[in-house]
Amino acid sequence: MSVSAPILAIKNLTVGFPRGDDSAYALAVNGLDLSLEAGHIMGIVGESGCGKSLTSLAILGLIPPPGQRLSGSIQFEGQELTTLDGESLRRIRGKRIALIPQDPLTALNPVYTVGNQLMEVTQTHLGHSRDVARKHAIALLDRVQIPDAKNRINQYPHEFSGGMRQRVMIAMALSCSPSLLIADEPTTALDVTVQAQILGLIRELQRDMGMSILLITHDLGVVAELCDHVSVMYAGRIVESAKCDTLFDAPSHPYTQGLFASRPKPGQTVLTPIEGQPPAINDLPPGCSFAPRCRKVVSDCHTSFPAAVALGQDHWAHCIAL
């Protein structure tokens, strides 16, 4: 792999689910392109149901049935993932690509101790003996700032708070020093204080280990805190992509502008919502999927999805009005 090559390159990724009434597919991810540079943090932001988490599952080869990858290339460190068999993917998952899932309580097995679950990762991927795996697990818990790690390693997930469970999931994800970390809404269920601690921890670990991170979130505040680059997703497509500072200074797509306008502001008593609802994936409108909710809509928006418009270095958006 050349020095300049991205660690993750996705081209024309399309994931569909059978409609049930005919041979056609409802497209949950539609022609997605994404490129993540080594050592960088990219955020994918958008409303619930837009395809963010499904994109991460496609990278990991874990699309839930009956969903299928209908087209597209997913290259990780120059290796094409879509052509690998199940065993080859399992050797990559957890070792070279790790996942911090959305809900640590359901991700952790309630009948096994935290220590056993941490040890299983390195015993599987690194061939650690039980003693070495245990020492490694304790060191990981120390690193993610869980106090009294030597004793807490013997406890069960229900004995940890929500923030501590999330720290355990971070420790598990980092067990094998992965090149790519996928963080799927890592702070959604946490209060503001704990959220800040977790975000600070992720940033610190990323700097120390030189990882690349794909951060999936609906929270623009989290994006501002962590990300170098941001892609805005709507109805299965990336509609705008830019460096973080650029996007916050000059959001250009009407949907991105709507997201920023809907954020609470100091002294504001009434929010400015995006009118309407996102379309169902089995009933996408023709043309631009955001057209029914867009304040800048014109007749051409209903006929075809607009091509990308370059707005500056590493900044583009799909919109006729630009």
C-alpha positions as CSV (number, residue, x, y, z in Angstrom):
1,M,0.0,0.0,0.0
2,S,1.4,3.4,-0.9
3,V,1.9,6.0,1.8
4,S,-0.8,8.2,0.2
5,A,-3.4,5.5,-0.1
6,P,-6.4,5.8,2.3
7,I,-6.8,3.1,4.9
8,L,-10.5,2.7,4.0
9,A,-11.9,3.3,0.5
10,I,-15.5,2.5,-0.3
11,K,-16.8,2.9,-3.8
12,N,-20.4,2.6,-5.1
13,L,-21.5,0.6,-2.0
14,T,-25.2,-0.4,-2.4
15,V,-27.0,-2.5,0.2
16,G,-30.6,-3.6,-0.3
17,F,-33.4,-5.6,1.3
18,P,-35.9,-7.6,-0.6
19,R,-39.3,-5.8,-0.9
20,G,-41.2,-9.1,-0.6
21,D,-43.7,-8.3,-3.3
22,D,-41.3,-8.6,-6.3
23,S,-37.7,-9.1,-7.2
24,A,-36.6,-5.5,-6.6
25,Y,-34.7,-4.3,-3.6
26,A,-35.3,-1.5,-1.2
27,L,-32.0,0.4,-1.1
28,A,-30.8,1.2,2.5
29,V,-27.4,2.3,1.3
30,N,-27.3,3.7,-2.3
31,G,-24.1,4.2,-4.3
32,L,-22.0,5.4,-1.3
33,D,-18.4,6.6,-1.8
34,L,-16.2,7.2,1.2
35,S,-12.4,7.6,1.8
36,L,-10.7,7.6,5.2
37,E,-7.1,8.7,5.5
38,A,-4.7,6.8,7.8
39,G,-4.6,8.4,11.3
40,H,-7.7,10.5,10.7
41,I,-11.1,10.6,12.3
42,M,-14.1,10.7,9.9
43,G,-17.6,11.3,11.1
44,I,-20.8,10.0,9.4
45,V,-23.7,12.1,10.6
46,G,-27.4,11.9,9.8
47,E,-30.8,11.1,11.1
48,S,-31.7,7.7,12.5
49,G,-32.4,5.2,9.7
50,C,-30.3,7.0,7.0
51,G,-27.9,4.0,6.7
52,K,-25.0,5.0,8.9
53,S,-24.8,1.8,11.0
54,L,-25.6,-0.4,8.1
55,T,-22.6,1.1,6.3
56,S,-20.4,0.0,9.2
57,L,-21.9,-3.5,9.2
58,A,-21.2,-3.7,5.5
59,I,-17.5,-2.9,6.1
60,L,-17.4,-5.7,8.7
61,G,-19.3,-8.2,6.5
62,L,-22.1,-8.3,9.0
63,I,-25.1,-7.1,7.0
64,P,-28.2,-8.6,8.8
65,P,-30.2,-11.0,6.6
66,P,-32.1,-10.8,4.4
67,G,-30.0,-7.7,3.4
68,Q,-27.4,-8.0,0.7
69,R,-24.5,-6.0,-0.7
70,L,-25.7,-5.5,-4.2
71,S,-22.7,-3.7,-5.5
72,G,-19.5,-1.8,-4.5
73,S,-16.0,-2.1,-3.4
74,I,-14.7,-1.9,0.2
75,Q,-10.9,-1.8,0.4
76,F,-9.1,-1.8,3.8
77,E,-5.4,-1.2,3.8
78,G,-5.4,-2.0,0.0
79,Q,-7.2,-5.3,0.5
80,E,-10.6,-5.9,-1.0
81,L,-13.0,-7.1,1.7
82,T,-16.0,-8.0,-0.4
83,T,-14.2,-10.9,-2.0
84,L,-13.0,-12.5,1.3
85,D,-14.7,-15.7,2.7
86,G,-16.1,-15.8,6.2
87,E,-13.0,-17.2,7.9
88,S,-10.8,-14.5,6.3
89,L,-13.1,-11.8,7.5
90,R,-13.2,-13.2,11.0
91,R,-9.4,-12.9,11.2
92,I,-9.8,-9.2,10.4
93,R,-12.8,-8.4,12.6
94,G,-11.7,-7.6,16.1
95,K,-8.0,-7.6,15.2
96,R,-7.4,-5.1,12.4
97,I,-10.9,-3.6,12.4
98,A,-12.6,-3.1,15.7
99,L,-16.1,-2.0,16.6
100,I,-17.4,0.0,19.6
101,P,-21.2,-0.8,19.4
102,Q,-24.0,1.5,20.2
103,D,-25.3,-0.2,23.4
104,P,-22.6,-1.8,25.6
105,L,-25.2,-3.4,27.9
106,T,-26.5,-5.6,25.1
107,A,-23.1,-6.0,23.4
108,L,-21.6,-7.6,26.6
109,N,-22.6,-11.1,27.5
110,P,-24.4,-10.9,30.9
111,V,-23.3,-14.4,32.0
112,Y,-19.6,-14.0,31.6
113,T,-17.3,-11.7,33.6
114,V,-15.8,-8.7,31.9
115,G,-12.4,-10.3,32.2
116,N,-13.4,-13.5,30.4
117,Q,-14.8,-11.4,27.5
118,L,-11.7,-9.3,27.2
119,M,-9.4,-12.3,27.4
120,E,-11.3,-14.1,24.7
121,V,-10.4,-11.5,22.1
122,T,-6.6,-11.8,22.5
123,Q,-6.7,-15.6,23.0
124,T,-8.5,-15.8,19.7
125,H,-6.6,-13.2,17.6
126,L,-3.2,-13.1,19.3
127,G,-2.8,-16.6,20.6
128,H,-2.4,-15.5,24.2
129,S,-2.3,-18.0,27.0
130,R,-4.9,-17.5,29.8
131,D,-2.3,-15.9,32.1
132,V,-1.0,-13.5,29.4
133,A,-4.5,-12.6,28.3
134,R,-5.5,-11.8,31.9
135,K,-2.6,-9.5,32.4
136,H,-3.3,-7.8,29.1
137,A,-6.9,-7.4,30.0
138,I,-6.1,-5.8,33.3
139,A,-3.6,-3.4,31.6
140,L,-6.3,-2.4,29.1
141,L,-8.8,-1.7,31.9
142,D,-6.2,0.5,33.6
143,R,-5.6,2.3,30.3
144,V,-9.3,3.1,29.9
145,Q,-9.3,4.4,33.4
146,I,-11.3,1.8,35.2
147,P,-10.3,1.9,38.9
148,D,-9.2,-1.2,40.8
149,A,-8.9,-3.1,37.5
150,K,-7.4,-6.2,39.1
151,N,-10.6,-6.8,41.1
152,R,-13.2,-5.4,38.7
153,I,-12.0,-7.8,36.0
154,N,-13.8,-10.5,37.9
155,Q,-17.2,-8.6,37.8
156,Y,-20.1,-9.0,35.5
157,P,-21.4,-6.3,33.1
158,H,-24.4,-5.4,35.3
159,E,-22.0,-4.4,38.1
160,F,-20.7,-1.6,36.0
161,S,-22.3,1.8,35.3
162,G,-23.1,2.8,31.7
163,G,-20.0,4.9,31.4
164,M,-17.8,2.1,32.8
165,R,-19.4,-0.5,30.4
166,Q,-18.6,1.8,27.5
167,R,-15.0,1.9,28.8
168,V,-14.9,-1.9,28.8
169,M,-16.1,-1.9,25.2
170,I,-13.3,0.6,24.3
171,A,-10.8,-1.7,26.0
172,M,-12.1,-4.7,24.1
173,A,-12.0,-2.8,20.8
174,L,-8.3,-1.8,21.5
175,S,-7.2,-5.3,22.6
176,C,-5.3,-6.1,19.4
177,S,-4.2,-2.5,18.5
178,P,-6.4,-2.3,15.4
179,S,-5.7,0.0,12.5
180,L,-9.3,1.0,12.1
181,L,-11.8,1.6,14.9
182,I,-15.5,2.0,14.0
183,A,-17.4,3.8,16.8
184,D,-21.2,3.5,16.4
185,E,-22.9,6.2,18.5
186,P,-20.4,5.6,21.4
187,T,-21.9,8.2,23.7
188,T,-25.6,8.0,22.9
189,A,-26.9,6.6,26.3
190,L,-24.5,8.6,28.5
191,D,-25.0,11.8,30.4
192,V,-23.1,14.9,29.3
193,T,-20.3,14.6,31.9
194,V,-19.6,11.0,31.1
195,Q,-19.9,11.7,27.4
196,A,-17.1,14.3,27.6
197,Q,-14.9,11.8,29.5
198,I,-15.5,9.1,26.9
199,L,-14.8,11.4,23.9
200,G,-11.6,12.6,25.6
201,L,-10.5,9.1,26.1
202,I,-11.2,8.1,22.5
203,R,-9.2,11.1,21.3
204,E,-6.3,10.4,23.6
205,L,-6.1,6.7,22.6
206,Q,-6.3,7.6,19.0
207,R,-3.4,9.9,19.2
208,D,-1.4,7.4,21.2
209,M,-2.0,4.5,18.9
210,G,-2.3,6.3,15.6
211,M,-5.6,4.6,14.7
212,S,-8.0,5.7,12.1
213,I,-11.6,6.1,13.4
214,L,-14.9,6.0,11.6
215,L,-17.3,7.7,13.9
216,I,-21.1,7.2,13.4
217,T,-23.3,9.7,15.1
218,H,-26.3,12.0,14.9
219,D,-24.7,14.5,17.3
220,L,-23.0,17.4,15.6
221,G,-21.4,18.3,19.0
222,V,-19.6,15.0,19.0
223,V,-18.5,15.6,15.4
224,A,-17.0,19.0,16.4
225,E,-15.2,17.4,19.3
226,L,-13.5,14.6,17.5
227,C,-13.6,14.6,13.7
228,D,-11.1,15.8,11.1
229,H,-13.6,15.2,8.2
230,V,-17.4,14.8,8.0
231,S,-19.8,13.1,5.6
232,V,-23.5,13.9,5.9
233,M,-25.8,11.1,5.0
234,Y,-29.4,11.2,4.0
235,A,-31.6,8.3,2.8
236,G,-28.7,6.0,2.1
237,R,-26.5,8.6,0.3
238,I,-23.7,10.9,1.2
239,V,-25.1,14.3,0.3
240,E,-22.2,16.5,1.5
241,S,-18.6,15.9,2.6
242,A,-16.0,18.3,3.9
243,K,-13.3,18.9,6.5
244,C,-14.9,19.5,9.9
245,D,-14.0,23.2,10.1
246,T,-15.2,23.8,6.6
247,L,-18.5,22.1,7.2
248,F,-19.2,24.0,10.4
249,D,-18.2,27.3,8.8
250,A,-20.0,26.8,5.5
251,P,-22.7,24.0,5.4
252,S,-23.9,24.0,1.8
253,H,-26.4,21.3,1.2
254,P,-30.0,22.2,2.3
255,Y,-30.1,19.1,4.5
256,T,-26.8,20.0,6.2
257,Q,-28.0,23.5,6.7
258,G,-31.2,22.2,8.3
259,L,-29.3,20.0,10.7
260,F,-27.2,23.0,11.9
261,A,-30.3,25.2,12.1
262,S,-32.2,22.7,14.2
263,R,-29.5,22.6,17.0
264,P,-30.4,24.3,20.3
265,K,-28.8,27.7,20.8
266,P,-28.2,29.7,24.0
267,G,-31.3,31.8,24.8
268,Q,-33.4,30.1,22.1
269,T,-36.9,29.0,23.2
270,V,-38.2,27.6,19.9
271,L,-36.2,25.1,17.7
272,T,-36.1,25.3,13.9
273,P,-37.0,21.8,12.7
274,I,-36.6,20.2,9.3
275,E,-40.2,19.9,8.2
276,G,-41.5,16.4,7.2
277,Q,-40.0,13.0,7.7
278,P,-37.2,11.0,6.1
279,P,-38.6,8.7,3.4
280,A,-39.0,5.0,3.9
281,I,-36.3,3.0,2.1
282,N,-39.0,1.0,0.2
283,D,-40.7,4.2,-1.0
284,L,-37.9,6.5,-2.0
285,P,-39.0,9.5,-4.1
286,P,-37.5,9.9,-7.6
287,G,-34.6,12.3,-8.0
288,C,-33.2,13.8,-4.8
289,S,-34.6,12.0,-1.7
290,F,-34.5,15.3,0.3
291,A,-36.6,17.2,-2.3
292,P,-40.0,16.7,-0.5
293,R,-38.5,18.4,2.6
294,C,-36.3,21.0,0.9
295,R,-36.9,24.7,1.0
296,K,-34.8,25.3,-2.1
297,V,-36.5,22.6,-4.3
298,V,-37.0,23.1,-8.0
299,S,-38.7,20.9,-10.6
300,D,-35.5,19.2,-11.7
301,C,-34.9,17.9,-8.1
302,H,-37.7,15.4,-8.7
303,T,-36.2,13.9,-11.8
304,S,-32.7,12.7,-11.1
305,F,-30.2,12.6,-8.2
306,P,-27.8,15.6,-8.8
307,A,-24.2,15.1,-9.5
308,A,-21.6,16.2,-6.9
309,V,-20.6,19.8,-7.0
310,A,-17.1,20.8,-5.9
311,L,-17.2,23.6,-3.4
312,G,-13.6,23.8,-2.5
313,Q,-10.7,21.5,-1.5
314,D,-12.1,18.3,-0.1
315,H,-15.6,19.8,0.0
316,W,-18.5,18.7,-2.3
317,A,-22.2,18.3,-2.1
318,H,-25.0,16.8,-4.3
319,C,-27.4,19.7,-4.9
320,I,-28.8,21.4,-8.0
321,A,-29.1,24.7,-6.1
322,L,-25.4,25.0,-5.5
